[in-house]
Amino acid sequence: MAALEPDAGNVPQPGPQVPEHAARPLPGLPMLALGIVVLLAGIALAAVASQLSGGTAIALVVVSALVLLAGVLTVRGLVQVVAGKARVVQLFGRYQGTVREPGLQWVNPFTVRIVVSTRIRNQESAQLKVNDADGNPIEIAAVVVWKVKDTASAIYSVESVTKFVTIQTETAVRHIASSYPYDSRGTGALSLRDNADEITERLSAELAARVRPAGVQVIETRLTRLSYAPEIAQAMLRQQQASAVVGARQRIVEGAVGMVRLALERLAEEGVVELDEERKAAMVSNLLVVLCSEQATQQVVNTGSLYQ
């Protein structure tokens, strides 16, 4: 099968405004030890200054305050990164990079660290009522499996990545549902009911193109509900039942004709009875009635001549 090009419903999608790049954090444990040492040193200097007086005491107080400030900033730069959650580092409104390595890391203490989940998420769309390609109202819903691949785009390109994926999912489902009929009715064309794998593949391709600007990777999409709307469900069910009955009767007639042909050929080959054209027609009529009838037939014994 040829690869399906994601056209996103022929809607041009912008590229990511701020692509993700890795930040350069320092190891957190050594910086934690350094911060503790600096804080203890500041406390010690403050204790010594309290025992002195005059200019020396004032100088030690200033030094201890600066040392304590340095210790606080050192500790404030520590950031704990949990597996499955990245930290977007922002300094005075500018993107500085993303920390993905789990564990205790150290970054610039003046930065803001925004938590972004990179775990796989399941999201089910609302049950939508859409007209298919034939104009029939149908009810459809889908589930999307996705995750954030580009954390910077997820933060800076959209207002809310979860809300963005929700809206784009409903848009893609509506577009796909209106592009194909619910049932092909034997024409061989793609339909929502008969070609579920192809339809979900096209839905995945379109949705992936729609959410790519938000740094989202679509892993899988599946239709969770597909049915006619209640106002036409009974009518379409009767139509499907009628089509099934017609198909079944056609198969029955084809089988009955074959059995009658075989019976006539066997009678002629074995010379059991000589039948003229009128008797053959009567036998064919009786056999077809017996074979094609939906109810059990009753035997009738003819004690006279066939022509009486």
Summary of the structure (lengths in Angstrom):
residues: 308
radius of gyration: 39.1
end to end distance: 67.2
largest distance: 146.2
contacts: 830
relative contact order: 0.11
helix: 48%
strand: 20%
